[in-house]
Amino acid sequence: VQLVESGGGLVQAGGSLRLSCSISGYTMQYYAVGWFRQAPGKEREGVSCITRGGGTTTYADSVKGRFTISRDNDKKTVYLQMNNLKPEDTGLYYCAAKRTILTVVPACTSDEYPTWGQGTQVTVSS
């Protein structure tokens, strides 16, 4: 499976971006997907994750109420809608995938996800 992120860019505080994670190489419906970010000098952190069926989503406390994760299995794409962006949201955003059985809800931590994209940069100016 291969993942390609897009949609990053430079935006002012309070603005919005929508990130996309396109998945190819296998049937997307078997994979849980997560969004992670890494700011300079900081560890990678889980931002939001969604189960393979889309029934369960998790969010970091810092983005709850501002970010929304969703998936379209027909389009083989997972989205991260980011609203009311803050300078502290700046970082390199990655999507990652984990093949799971239907009932599993993986923790939204980077060590749970073995397959990663190359990342897309998000920069929020104050």
N, C-alpha and C positions, 0 to 999 in steps of 0.2 A: 504494500500500500504506500502511496506517496501523497504528501500533503503540501499544498501551496497556499500561503497566506497573501492577502491583498487588502487594500483599503486604508492603509496607514497614511499618515501625512502630518502636516503642521496645522494646528488649529488654535484659536484663542480660547482662553478659559471661558467656560460656559457653552462652548460649541459642542458639536456632535460629529461622530464618525461611525461608520459601519464597517467592521472587518469581516472578511469572508475567508473561509478555509475550504478549499476545493480538494476533494479526495478522489483519488483514482487508483486503479490497480486491483481493486477487490470490491466486494459488495459492502457499501457503506453501512447498511442496516445492521451489520454485525458488530459495529464499533461504537463504544463510548468515546466522546471527544471532549477535550478540555482546552481552554485558553489560559495561557500563562504569560507572565511578563517578567522582564528583568531590567531594572534600572541600573545605571552605572554605579559600580561599587556596592551593589546589593545582591542578595541571593534571588534566584528565580522564585516567584510565588504563583500560586494558583489564583486565577481571577474568577473563572466560572467553568463549570463542567455540566455535561448533559449526557444522560444515559442513552443507550442505543435506540430505545423506543421513544425517547424524548419525554418520558413521563416524569422524570426527576431531574431537577436542575439545582445546582449549588452555586453560591456566590461568596466571594470574600466579603467580610463586613464592610470594607472600605468602598465597595462598589454597589452594595445593595441599594435598590431604589433608583440607580442611575444606569446600570448596564442590564441588558437582556440578551440571553443566549437562546438561539433557536436553531433548528435544523430542517432541511428539506432533503429527504433521502432520494427523491426522484432527481433532484438537481445535484446530488452528491456534494452538498455544501452545508457547512455550519456557519452561522453568523454570530457576531457579537455587536449588538447595537449599543453604542456608548454615548450617553447624553450627559449634559452638565459636566463636561470634562474639567478636570483640575490639573494644575501643574504637576502635582504628585502622581498623576496617571501616566506621566512620560515614561517611556521605556520601549524595549523591543518586545513585541508581542508574538508569541508562538502559539500555534495550535498543535495538539498531540492526540494520538488515537490509541485505543486499547481494545482489542477484540475481547468481547465478554459474552457470557450467556445472558439471557433476557432478564433474569431476576437480580443480577449483580449490579450494585451501585458502587463503583470504584470511588475511593477517596480522591478528592481533587488536589492531589499532590503530584509533583513532577516524577517521583520515583514509581508511580503507578502506571505511567504511560510510556511504552517503549518506542513509539514511532513519532517522529517530530518533523515539522516543517522548518524552513530556514528563517522565518520571522519577518515581521513587517514593523517598521519604526513608527511610533506615535510620539509626537512632540506637542505639548500643550504649553503655550506661552501665557504669561500672566498679564 
